[in-house]
Amino acid sequence: MNYHNNQNFQQNPELDEGYVSNSLNPLSSIFKSIQVFCAQFLERFQQLPQWGKIIGLILIPIVIIKILEAVLSLVSLLITIGVFAGVIYIGYRFLIIPNSLGKGKDKNTNI
């Protein structure tokens, strides 16, 4: 009986290690592509001449900081727009709608 279970385990394609890791972890392909990108970047960086490496070590952090700064300012802008839209909606809801309903009731009672 144990031999029979062993054969089924070895022949079952669902229990193949690669199949399970790919089907259960959708982020594995993303991490794998990041690893490939980093390996290619390091390979190209090592092929640069000495002066290219120095310039790269100066410019790459500056570019990364500028990109992060742009992303943070975009997120800040979106939050500001959301808060502003919320304030406008609340002001409209509590200040303008009750006034328009009140005027309509006055006209109906005067008739």
Residue pairs with C-beta under 8 A, 6 or more apart in sequence:
9 15
13 19
14 20
21 28
22 28
22 29
45 53
45 56
48 56
